[in-house]
Amino acid sequence: MRLYTGILLAVALCCALAIAGCAGEPEEAALVPQIEPPTIAEAGILRVGVDLEYPPFAGTDKGREAGIDIDVASAIAQELGLELKTVQVSASDVTTALAEGDIDMMMSVPFDPDSMMGASFVGSYISDGAAFFAPGYETTSSVEATNVAESVLETITISTVGSRSIGAQQGSVAYWLLSYEFGDGAVTTYPTLRAAFEGLKAGEVEVVGADAVVGAYILRDFSGIGFAGQIEPATQLGVAVAPEASELEQVVRDTLDVLAANGVLDTIRVKWVGDLPPLEAAVGDAE
């Protein structure tokens, strides 16, 4: 872990001038690696693949990398006493990046036993899937208001959405699911999910179908709208390593268990998606 140069200079200057009471922030403790090569490729460094073009999982904010995947990867690296090094890897290049040794592990890999060739799924830290969002479903910290909402508002599903007008981002997973279910022209399309939520806020549509995690993240900028139900069962998203990296797989799995038990994963989830409830997954697949 890098030491804060500015702090060190300030402390040195204070000592040199013998100024009583001069004190800087305490130095961060040096990292003590818990694993080393060949379990990882570079001593003291955990190289993690992320897709920086898919917020809130990973992206850039004012020149700094940020997102769910960045926070979880950072927590794993810190727990293992390693410096985090992120590598841009798109979803289509995961197996290649692992096979060629470009990364030690990859974030946001969907758990799918039928398509996991070339990668071993270590463990999940969040689940995601297509969902409905609607006015009046915004959650609240008020116990009384929450109880009223639960007694009045039913969960919206494919079978209960009824005659409500539906909007979605053109080409999104939710758009295709809803179009397949209700036919061409049944879904009002918008160029972006944010535009769809603006249309929902303006009353152009009554419900919006969207990715649950991305939708919950964007809805931080909209009041009076919230998660209303799932369109499909959720899929686990988690960490994957190369098939032959059995020792790293076990270490990371144990680390994810620790982070879950300590509440770190829940804290990261709330930070990015607020009180989006845990999503129901397919049978045998849970968040």
Secondary structure as GFF3:
##gff-version 3
##sequence-region A 1 287
A	DSSP	alpha_helix	5	17	.	.	.	ID=ss1
A	DSSP	beta_strand	45	50	.	.	.	ID=ss2
A	DSSP	beta_strand	59	61	.	.	.	ID=ss3
A	DSSP	beta_strand	64	66	.	.	.	ID=ss4
A	DSSP	alpha_helix	68	79	.	.	.	ID=ss5
A	DSSP	beta_strand	83	88	.	.	.	ID=ss6
A	DSSP	three_ten_helix	91	93	.	.	.	ID=ss7
A	DSSP	alpha_helix	94	99	.	.	.	ID=ss8
A	DSSP	beta_strand	105	110	.	.	.	ID=ss9
A	DSSP	three_ten_helix	113	115	.	.	.	ID=ss10
A	DSSP	beta_strand	120	128	.	.	.	ID=ss11
A	DSSP	beta_strand	130	135	.	.	.	ID=ss12
A	DSSP	alpha_helix	143	152	.	.	.	ID=ss13
A	DSSP	beta_strand	166	169	.	.	.	ID=ss14
A	DSSP	alpha_helix	173	182	.	.	.	ID=ss15
A	DSSP	beta_strand	187	190	.	.	.	ID=ss16
A	DSSP	alpha_helix	193	201	.	.	.	ID=ss17
A	DSSP	beta_strand	207	211	.	.	.	ID=ss18
A	DSSP	alpha_helix	212	218	.	.	.	ID=ss19
A	DSSP	three_ten_helix	219	221	.	.	.	ID=ss20
A	DSSP	beta_strand	225	230	.	.	.	ID=ss21
A	DSSP	beta_strand	235	241	.	.	.	ID=ss22
A	DSSP	alpha_helix	246	261	.	.	.	ID=ss23
A	DSSP	alpha_helix	264	273	.	.	.	ID=ss24
###
